[in-house]
Amino acid sequence: MVLVRYYRIYQGSKLIEEGYKNFEWDFVKEMRNICLEETDVQALQDRNISQEWIDYRQFLRDLPQNFTEANDAADAWAEYPIPKW
């Protein structure tokens, strides 16, 4: 899961609107929590978790501390390389 703020709206093949959604911290944190829950299987003690997964999950946990604006956090999340399963 990745948060992407950029959007385009088409009517047929004609572009009628494009821009960036604004996210609030509550939404970013909710999506982050869902993503962490979905990736908990990667962090089970009986599995060997890769460093990429450790780093990605730490990045998600640190979003509120590392960014003052929710939109900046969402943009950084969209650019972060998500590990392969």
PyMOL commands that set and color helices and strands:
alter all, ss='L'
color gray80, all
select helices_A, chain A and resi 25-43+51-66+70-79
alter helices_A, ss='H'
color red, helices_A
select strands_A, chain A and resi 6-11+14-20
alter strands_A, ss='S'
color yellow, strands_A
deselect
rebuild
show_as cartoon
